[in-house]
């Protein structure tokens, strides 16, 4: 596998925001960036190619990025074909695939277009989905640069490793969030849950999270970790934590948690396959 970050771009401002985030991440990791534009075979006719034709999109974005980030090594690729298929194939050989939530020409009123949602649901490599604002380090005073959604009962090693590495590279605290629910017998009971029972169950979840993170703490002793156990659904727990984060990392096997989070997140979300 070539150590490279790939960003898919078009002529939209959203894809440029994703490309800028990808450039910053490539610099953090000391990796080259590949800027890819895939034009459908039945692309726009000449009257719809303003301000420049699709065949030059990747070249222009790569030039913008290297002008903005002089230390960046970027290479452009302009392809013709089905965007989802091409990006998915290219991503198989990449460290990360970075995409904007929506591209040009998509229907209005949707949070995420198919060129973002399909790779996030299918790629065998991590996919980072970036909202429509220019990427950066977040507002002053932001405490948690990286948030990890983790199921302490069945932790996903790929997501946990990516989150720890991202925190290490940024010199930032890692906020590890484990969401839990009451046992079925308590949730279904018409009687209120006794406080001592709830405290006992929560202590068990705290221990599970500590056990799940212990080997990663040993591997990354320089990373400060905030362990957080919350009695919420995973979607609500991560949405709350994401408000204080510059990057959220979640495993794809957690169901629709990561993709559901994108309806609320204002920071990039990394979706990591098992």
C-alpha positions as CSV (number, residue, x, y, z in Angstrom):
1,X,0.0,0.0,0.0
2,X,1.3,3.4,-1.0
3,X,1.4,5.8,1.9
4,X,-0.6,8.6,0.5
5,X,-3.7,10.6,1.4
6,X,-6.3,10.9,-1.4
7,X,-8.9,13.7,-1.6
8,X,-11.7,13.7,-4.1
9,X,-12.6,17.1,-5.5
10,X,-14.9,18.9,-7.9
11,X,-15.7,22.6,-8.5
12,X,-17.6,23.1,-5.3
13,X,-16.5,25.1,-2.2
14,X,-17.3,22.0,-0.1
15,X,-14.8,19.9,-1.9
16,X,-12.1,22.6,-1.5
17,X,-12.7,22.6,2.3
18,X,-12.2,18.9,2.3
19,X,-9.1,19.2,0.2
20,X,-7.6,21.8,2.5
21,X,-8.2,19.6,5.5
22,X,-6.6,16.7,3.6
23,X,-3.6,18.9,2.8
24,X,-3.1,19.8,6.5
25,X,-3.4,16.1,7.5
26,X,-0.9,15.1,4.8
27,X,1.6,17.7,6.3
28,X,1.0,16.4,9.8
29,X,1.7,12.9,8.7
30,X,4.6,13.7,6.3
31,X,2.7,12.1,3.4
32,X,2.1,13.2,-0.2
33,X,-1.4,14.2,-1.2
34,X,-3.2,13.0,-4.3
35,X,-5.9,15.3,-5.6
36,X,-8.4,13.4,-7.7
37,X,-11.3,14.5,-9.8
38,X,-13.6,12.0,-11.5
39,X,-15.8,13.4,-14.3
40,X,-18.8,11.2,-15.4
41,X,-18.7,10.3,-19.0
42,X,-21.8,12.3,-19.6
43,X,-20.3,15.5,-18.1
44,X,-21.6,19.0,-18.5
45,X,-21.8,20.5,-22.0
46,X,-19.5,23.4,-22.8
47,X,-22.0,26.0,-21.7
48,X,-22.0,24.5,-18.2
49,X,-18.2,24.3,-17.8
50,X,-17.8,27.7,-16.3
51,X,-15.4,28.8,-14.8
52,X,-13.2,26.0,-16.2
53,X,-13.7,22.5,-17.7
54,X,-13.8,19.4,-15.5
55,X,-10.6,18.1,-17.1
56,X,-8.6,20.7,-15.2
57,X,-10.3,20.6,-11.8
58,X,-7.7,18.5,-10.0
59,X,-4.8,20.4,-11.4
60,X,-6.3,23.7,-10.2
61,X,-7.1,22.5,-6.7
62,X,-3.6,21.0,-6.4
63,X,-2.1,24.3,-7.4
64,X,-4.2,26.2,-4.9
65,X,-3.2,23.8,-2.1
66,X,0.5,23.9,-2.8
67,X,0.3,27.7,-3.0
68,X,-1.4,27.8,0.4
69,X,0.8,25.1,1.9
70,X,4.3,25.4,0.3
71,X,5.7,22.3,2.0
72,X,3.0,20.1,0.6
73,X,3.7,17.5,-2.0
74,X,0.6,17.2,-4.2
75,X,-0.2,15.3,-7.4
76,X,-3.3,15.7,-9.4
77,X,-5.3,13.1,-11.3
78,X,-8.2,13.9,-13.7
79,X,-10.2,10.7,-14.5
80,X,-13.4,9.9,-16.4
81,X,-15.8,7.4,-15.1
82,X,-18.2,6.7,-12.2
83,X,-17.0,8.8,-9.3
84,X,-17.9,6.4,-6.5
85,X,-16.4,3.4,-8.2
86,X,-13.1,5.2,-9.1
87,X,-12.7,6.8,-5.6
88,X,-13.4,3.5,-3.9
89,X,-10.8,1.7,-6.0
90,X,-8.2,4.4,-5.4
91,X,-8.9,4.4,-1.7
92,X,-7.9,0.7,-1.4
93,X,-4.3,1.8,-1.7
94,X,-4.4,4.9,0.5
95,X,-4.0,5.8,4.2
96,X,-7.1,8.0,4.1
97,X,-9.7,9.1,1.6
98,X,-11.0,12.6,2.3
99,X,-14.3,13.9,0.9
100,X,-16.7,16.8,1.3
101,X,-20.2,16.0,2.3
102,X,-21.8,17.1,-0.9
103,X,-20.4,17.9,-4.4
104,X,-21.5,20.2,-7.2
105,X,-24.8,19.7,-8.8
106,X,-26.3,17.6,-6.1
107,X,-29.9,18.0,-4.9
108,X,-30.5,20.7,-2.3
109,X,-31.6,19.9,1.2
110,X,-29.5,16.7,1.7
111,X,-26.8,16.5,4.3
112,X,-24.6,14.1,2.3
113,X,-24.3,13.1,-1.3
114,X,-23.8,9.6,-2.7
115,X,-20.2,10.2,-3.6
116,X,-19.5,10.7,0.1
117,X,-21.9,8.2,1.6
118,X,-21.1,5.2,-0.6
119,X,-17.3,5.2,0.1
120,X,-17.9,5.8,3.8
121,X,-20.2,2.8,3.9
122,X,-18.1,0.5,1.7
123,X,-14.4,1.4,1.6
124,X,-11.9,-0.9,3.3
125,X,-9.8,2.1,4.3
126,X,-10.7,5.0,6.5
127,X,-12.8,7.8,5.0
128,X,-12.9,11.3,6.4
129,X,-15.9,13.4,5.7
130,X,-15.5,17.1,6.0
131,X,-18.3,19.7,6.5
132,X,-18.6,22.7,4.3
133,X,-16.4,25.1,6.2
134,X,-12.7,25.6,5.6
135,X,-10.7,23.2,7.7
136,X,-8.6,24.5,10.6
137,X,-7.6,23.8,14.1
138,X,-10.8,25.0,15.6
139,X,-11.7,28.0,17.6
140,X,-9.4,29.2,20.5
141,X,-10.1,27.4,23.7
142,X,-11.1,24.1,22.1
143,X,-10.0,21.4,24.6
144,X,-10.5,18.2,22.7
145,X,-8.9,18.0,19.2
146,X,-9.9,14.4,18.8
147,X,-13.0,12.5,19.9
148,X,-13.2,8.7,19.7
149,X,-16.5,6.9,19.8
150,X,-15.7,3.5,21.2
151,X,-17.8,0.5,22.2
152,X,-15.8,-0.7,25.3
153,X,-17.6,-4.1,25.1
154,X,-16.3,-4.7,21.5
155,X,-13.7,-2.1,20.7
156,X,-12.7,-1.5,17.1
157,X,-8.9,-1.5,16.9
158,X,-8.8,0.4,13.6
159,X,-10.8,3.4,14.8
160,X,-9.0,3.4,18.2
161,X,-5.6,3.4,16.6
162,X,-6.4,6.1,14.1
163,X,-7.8,8.3,17.0
164,X,-4.7,7.8,19.2
165,X,-2.4,8.6,16.2
166,X,-4.4,11.7,15.3
167,X,-4.2,12.9,18.9
168,X,-0.4,12.2,19.0
169,X,0.2,14.1,15.8
170,X,-1.7,17.1,17.1
171,X,-0.3,17.1,20.6
172,X,-4.0,17.0,21.7
173,X,-6.1,15.3,24.3
174,X,-8.1,12.3,23.2
175,X,-11.7,12.2,24.4
176,X,-12.8,8.6,24.4
177,X,-16.6,8.3,24.6
178,X,-18.3,5.0,25.5
179,X,-22.1,5.1,25.4
180,X,-24.1,2.5,27.4
181,X,-27.7,1.6,28.1
182,X,-29.4,0.1,31.1
183,X,-29.7,-3.7,31.3
184,X,-32.8,-4.9,29.5
185,X,-34.5,-6.0,32.7
186,X,-34.1,-2.5,34.1
187,X,-35.1,-0.7,31.0
188,X,-38.3,-2.8,30.7
189,X,-39.3,-2.5,34.3
190,X,-42.1,-0.2,35.2
191,X,-40.3,0.6,38.5
192,X,-37.6,3.4,38.7
193,X,-34.0,2.3,38.7
194,X,-32.4,2.3,42.1
195,X,-29.5,4.7,42.2
196,X,-27.1,2.1,43.7
197,X,-27.9,-0.3,40.9
198,X,-27.3,2.4,38.3
199,X,-24.0,3.3,40.0
200,X,-22.9,-0.3,40.0
201,X,-23.7,-0.8,36.3
202,X,-21.9,2.5,35.4
203,X,-18.8,1.4,37.4
204,X,-18.7,-1.8,35.3
205,X,-18.8,0.2,32.1
206,X,-16.1,2.5,33.4
207,X,-13.9,-0.5,34.0
208,X,-14.6,-1.9,30.6
209,X,-13.6,1.3,29.0
210,X,-10.4,1.5,31.0
211,X,-9.5,-2.1,30.1
212,X,-10.2,-1.4,26.4
213,X,-7.9,1.6,26.3
214,X,-5.1,0.3,28.5
215,X,-3.0,-1.3,25.7
216,X,-3.4,1.9,23.6
217,X,-2.3,4.1,26.5
218,X,0.8,1.9,26.7
219,X,1.5,2.3,23.0
220,X,0.9,6.1,23.2
221,X,2.0,7.2,26.6
222,X,2.3,10.8,25.4
223,X,-1.4,11.1,24.6
224,X,-3.6,12.6,27.4
225,X,-6.8,10.6,27.4
226,X,-10.2,11.7,28.9
227,X,-12.3,8.6,29.5
228,X,-16.0,9.3,29.3
229,X,-18.8,6.9,30.0
230,X,-22.3,8.3,29.3
231,X,-25.8,6.9,29.6
232,X,-27.0,7.9,26.1
233,X,-27.4,6.5,22.7
234,X,-24.1,6.5,20.7
235,X,-25.5,9.1,18.3
236,X,-26.4,11.5,21.1
237,X,-23.2,10.9,23.0
238,X,-21.0,11.6,20.0
239,X,-23.0,14.5,18.9
240,X,-22.6,16.2,22.3
241,X,-18.8,15.5,22.4
242,X,-18.3,16.6,18.8
243,X,-19.2,20.2,19.8
244,X,-15.8,20.4,21.5
245,X,-13.8,18.6,18.9
246,X,-11.8,19.2,15.7
247,X,-12.0,15.5,14.6
248,X,-14.4,12.7,15.5
249,X,-13.4,9.1,14.9
250,X,-15.9,6.2,14.8
251,X,-15.9,2.6,13.7
252,X,-18.1,1.8,10.8
253,X,-19.4,-1.4,12.4
254,X,-21.1,0.8,15.0
255,X,-24.0,0.9,12.5
256,X,-25.2,4.3,11.4
257,X,-23.7,6.2,14.3
258,X,-20.9,7.9,12.4
259,X,-23.1,8.8,9.4
260,X,-25.9,9.9,11.6
261,X,-23.5,12.2,13.4
262,X,-22.8,14.1,10.2
263,X,-26.3,15.7,10.4
264,X,-25.0,17.6,13.5
265,X,-21.2,17.7,13.3
266,X,-19.3,20.8,12.4
267,X,-16.0,19.1,12.4
268,X,-14.6,16.3,10.2
269,X,-15.7,12.7,10.9
270,X,-13.5,9.7,10.2
271,X,-15.4,6.5,9.5
272,X,-13.1,3.5,10.0
273,X,-13.9,0.0,8.8
274,X,-13.4,-3.0,11.1
